[in-house]
Amino acid sequence: MEAAKTSWAFGAGATRGEKGLAYAVSVFGIGALLVGGHGLGWTWWQWLIGILLVHDLAGGVVANGLDTAKLFYHSPLTYTDSAFAHFVHHPVGFTAAHFQPVLIALVIPGGTWWWGLLWYAWALTGAVAVDRADERLKRPIALGVVVAGIMVAPYVEAPPGLDWLPAVLLLKLVLAHGVPERLGRPVQSYDSYDRAVDRSGDRADE
């Protein structure tokens, strides 16, 4: 059987349905931007940048959340010696390479001047925190970073039409990408755990 081709977007072995879902979310996000951004007064090249940004971030939330992508990014990279490839393969390096918030703040008018720097630093700090955390704390920390960012975002003026970016950025980089799958105890241990819970429940009922 031919080995599945590895993709930097989906890992190896993603199904058509999984890829299609990521592309569907990307298309939906682009549609939302086009409809909601009516009247922003952007130039054609600003619209192009905005569309590419949505495609990468919105579709990337789903793509990076796939088991195949997580397995690829949270396993050793063995088929290349490229220093850059190994850098972006690491969760922190991957996040560091996503400097779109800084660039978008420079090319889209409006918003607080440090808006892009804030969310780039927020995502990068979150990625470092998740990477260094104990295995069982990775997901809770990632969720905390995302929720805190969503709560703060409305109070930091964003470029018009880009209010959604902090939430989607953090979902993609810190939660979807940064947290590996199958954390904590091995799957088989959950059977023992369930039996222990059942026994304790039986004792409580007695």
Contacts in CASP RR format, 6 or more apart in sequence:
PFRMAT RR
TARGET T0000
AUTHOR 0000-0000-0000
METHOD contacts of the structure
MODEL  1
MEAAKTSWAFGAGATRGEKGLAYAVSVFGIGALLVGGHGLGWTWWQWLIG
ILLVHDLAGGVVANGLDTAKLFYHSPLTYTDSAFAHFVHHPVGFTAAHFQ
PVLIALVIPGGTWWWGLLWYAWALTGAVAVDRADERLKRPIALGVVVAGI
MVAPYVEAPPGLDWLPAVLLLKLVLAHGVPERLGRPVQSYDSYDRAVDRS
GDRADE
3 12 0 8 1.000
4 12 0 8 1.000
4 13 0 8 1.000
5 12 0 8 1.000
6 12 0 8 1.000
6 72 0 8 1.000
6 79 0 8 1.000
7 14 0 8 1.000
8 72 0 8 1.000
9 22 0 8 1.000
9 60 0 8 1.000
9 63 0 8 1.000
9 69 0 8 1.000
10 18 0 8 1.000
10 19 0 8 1.000
10 22 0 8 1.000
10 63 0 8 1.000
10 66 0 8 1.000
10 68 0 8 1.000
10 69 0 8 1.000
11 66 0 8 1.000
11 68 0 8 1.000
11 69 0 8 1.000
11 71 0 8 1.000
11 72 0 8 1.000
11 73 0 8 1.000
12 68 0 8 1.000
12 71 0 8 1.000
12 72 0 8 1.000
13 68 0 8 1.000
14 66 0 8 1.000
14 68 0 8 1.000
14 69 0 8 1.000
18 66 0 8 1.000
18 68 0 8 1.000
19 63 0 8 1.000
21 62 0 8 1.000
22 59 0 8 1.000
22 60 0 8 1.000
22 62 0 8 1.000
22 63 0 8 1.000
22 66 0 8 1.000
23 59 0 8 1.000
25 58 0 8 1.000
25 59 0 8 1.000
25 60 0 8 1.000
25 61 0 8 1.000
25 62 0 8 1.000
26 54 0 8 1.000
26 55 0 8 1.000
26 58 0 8 1.000
26 59 0 8 1.000
26 60 0 8 1.000
28 58 0 8 1.000
29 54 0 8 1.000
29 58 0 8 1.000
30 51 0 8 1.000
30 54 0 8 1.000
30 55 0 8 1.000
30 58 0 8 1.000
32 54 0 8 1.000
33 50 0 8 1.000
33 51 0 8 1.000
33 54 0 8 1.000
33 161 0 8 1.000
34 51 0 8 1.000
36 161 0 8 1.000
37 161 0 8 1.000
40 160 0 8 1.000
40 161 0 8 1.000
42 108 0 8 1.000
46 107 0 8 1.000
46 108 0 8 1.000
49 104 0 8 1.000
49 107 0 8 1.000
49 108 0 8 1.000
50 104 0 8 1.000
50 108 0 8 1.000
53 100 0 8 1.000
53 104 0 8 1.000
53 165 0 8 1.000
56 100 0 8 1.000
57 100 0 8 1.000
57 165 0 8 1.000
57 168 0 8 1.000
57 169 0 8 1.000
57 172 0 8 1.000
58 168 0 8 1.000
59 172 0 8 1.000
60 172 0 8 1.000
60 176 0 8 1.000
61 168 0 8 1.000
61 171 0 8 1.000
61 172 0 8 1.000
61 176 0 8 1.000
62 176 0 8 1.000
63 69 0 8 1.000
64 70 0 8 1.000
64 73 0 8 1.000
64 172 0 8 1.000
64 173 0 8 1.000
64 176 0 8 1.000
64 177 0 8 1.000
64 178 0 8 1.000
65 176 0 8 1.000
65 177 0 8 1.000
67 181 0 8 1.000
69 177 0 8 1.000
70 177 0 8 1.000
70 179 0 8 1.000
70 180 0 8 1.000
70 181 0 8 1.000
71 181 0 8 1.000
73 89 0 8 1.000
73 91 0 8 1.000
73 94 0 8 1.000
73 177 0 8 1.000
73 178 0 8 1.000
74 91 0 8 1.000
74 180 0 8 1.000
74 181 0 8 1.000
77 85 0 8 1.000
77 86 0 8 1.000
77 89 0 8 1.000
80 86 0 8 1.000
87 93 0 8 1.000
87 96 0 8 1.000
87 97 0 8 1.000
88 94 0 8 1.000
88 97 0 8 1.000
90 131 0 8 1.000
91 127 0 8 1.000
91 130 0 8 1.000
91 131 0 8 1.000
91 177 0 8 1.000
91 178 0 8 1.000
92 124 0 8 1.000
92 127 0 8 1.000
92 128 0 8 1.000
92 131 0 8 1.000
93 127 0 8 1.000
94 127 0 8 1.000
94 173 0 8 1.000
94 177 0 8 1.000
95 123 0 8 1.000
95 124 0 8 1.000
95 126 0 8 1.000
95 127 0 8 1.000
95 173 0 8 1.000
95 174 0 8 1.000
95 177 0 8 1.000
95 178 0 8 1.000
96 124 0 8 1.000
96 127 0 8 1.000
98 120 0 8 1.000
98 123 0 8 1.000
98 169 0 8 1.000
98 172 0 8 1.000
98 173 0 8 1.000
99 120 0 8 1.000
100 169 0 8 1.000
101 115 0 8 1.000
101 116 0 8 1.000
101 117 0 8 1.000
101 118 0 8 1.000
101 119 0 8 1.000
101 120 0 8 1.000
101 123 0 8 1.000
101 165 0 8 1.000
101 169 0 8 1.000
102 116 0 8 1.000
102 117 0 8 1.000
102 120 0 8 1.000
104 116 0 8 1.000
104 159 0 8 1.000
104 162 0 8 1.000
104 165 0 8 1.000
105 111 0 8 1.000
105 113 0 8 1.000
105 115 0 8 1.000
105 116 0 8 1.000
105 117 0 8 1.000
105 159 0 8 1.000
108 159 0 8 1.000
108 160 0 8 1.000
108 162 0 8 1.000
109 159 0 8 1.000
109 160 0 8 1.000
110 157 0 8 1.000
110 159 0 8 1.000
110 160 0 8 1.000
111 157 0 8 1.000
111 158 0 8 1.000
111 159 0 8 1.000
111 160 0 8 1.000
112 118 0 8 1.000
112 156 0 8 1.000
112 157 0 8 1.000
112 158 0 8 1.000
115 156 0 8 1.000
115 157 0 8 1.000
115 158 0 8 1.000
115 159 0 8 1.000
118 156 0 8 1.000
119 165 0 8 1.000
119 166 0 8 1.000
119 169 0 8 1.000
119 170 0 8 1.000
122 145 0 8 1.000
122 149 0 8 1.000
122 166 0 8 1.000
122 170 0 8 1.000
123 169 0 8 1.000
123 170 0 8 1.000
123 173 0 8 1.000
123 174 0 8 1.000
125 145 0 8 1.000
126 141 0 8 1.000
126 142 0 8 1.000
126 145 0 8 1.000
126 174 0 8 1.000
127 173 0 8 1.000
127 174 0 8 1.000
127 177 0 8 1.000
127 178 0 8 1.000
129 141 0 8 1.000
129 145 0 8 1.000
130 138 0 8 1.000
130 141 0 8 1.000
130 142 0 8 1.000
130 145 0 8 1.000
130 174 0 8 1.000
130 178 0 8 1.000
130 179 0 8 1.000
131 178 0 8 1.000
133 141 0 8 1.000
135 183 0 8 1.000
135 184 0 8 1.000
136 183 0 8 1.000
136 184 0 8 1.000
138 178 0 8 1.000
138 179 0 8 1.000
138 180 0 8 1.000
138 183 0 8 1.000
139 175 0 8 1.000
139 179 0 8 1.000
139 183 0 8 1.000
142 174 0 8 1.000
142 175 0 8 1.000
142 178 0 8 1.000
142 179 0 8 1.000
143 175 0 8 1.000
145 170 0 8 1.000
145 174 0 8 1.000
145 175 0 8 1.000
146 167 0 8 1.000
146 170 0 8 1.000
146 171 0 8 1.000
146 174 0 8 1.000
146 175 0 8 1.000
149 166 0 8 1.000
149 167 0 8 1.000
149 170 0 8 1.000
150 166 0 8 1.000
150 167 0 8 1.000
150 170 0 8 1.000
152 166 0 8 1.000
153 163 0 8 1.000
153 166 0 8 1.000
153 167 0 8 1.000
154 163 0 8 1.000
156 166 0 8 1.000
158 165 0 8 1.000
158 166 0 8 1.000
185 193 0 8 1.000
END
